[in-house]
Each structure stands twice: as structure tokens, then as C-alpha cells.
Amino acid sequence: MDYRRILLSIITILMALPLFAQLQKGKASYYSKRATGARTASGERLHHDSMTCAHRTYPFGTLLKVTNPNNGSSVVMTVTDRGPFGHG
């Protein structure tokens, strides 16, 4: 076997993975200070200023990059909860 060819193939695949990232648009909300200490759907305790988020389908622990389209600011958040469940 040509190990260099296999290694090159693996590196190429790994470098291309970010190209398959999904793009979703939506509205953001926040957890109020009153929610601090409540348990999320994953069982973790919530803190109102932690960098966590809710998503309907992504697995807990998934890292999501959230970008404000008005100013281009981005943060990376961890999915720890389910939702949103409101209409619209």
C-alpha cells in the first residue's frame, strides 16, 4: 500500500469538512437571570450568561457558531437545551 496516498486522502477529506457546514437563519433570544440554576434538557444547570444555546435537533454538546448579521460579530456556543417552542 502507498501510505502517503492514503494519508493525503485523509488530510484532504479533513480539510474539506468545514465546507459542509450547515447554514441556518433564525432569531436569537436569551435566558433571563431568573432562569439561573434551572436544569436544561441535557441536565446541565443553566447560568444566564453562559455560552450555551437550545436547538431542536442538534445533539447536546454540538458547537455552533452564531453570527449577528448586523455587525458580523460571532460567538461559539454549545447546545445544552431543546427549543425554541414558541410560534414563529
Long-range contacts (C-beta under 8 A, 24 or more apart in sequence): 28-66, 29-84, 40-80, 40-81, 41-80, 41-81, 41-82, 41-83, 42-79, 42-80, 42-81, 44-80, 46-80, 46-81, 51-75, 51-76, 51-77, 51-78, 52-77, 52-78, 52-79, 52-80, 52-81, 53-77, 53-78, 53-79, 53-80, 53-81, 54-79, 54-80, 54-81, 54-82, 54-83, 54-84, 55-79, 55-81, 55-82, 55-83, 56-82, 56-83, 56-84
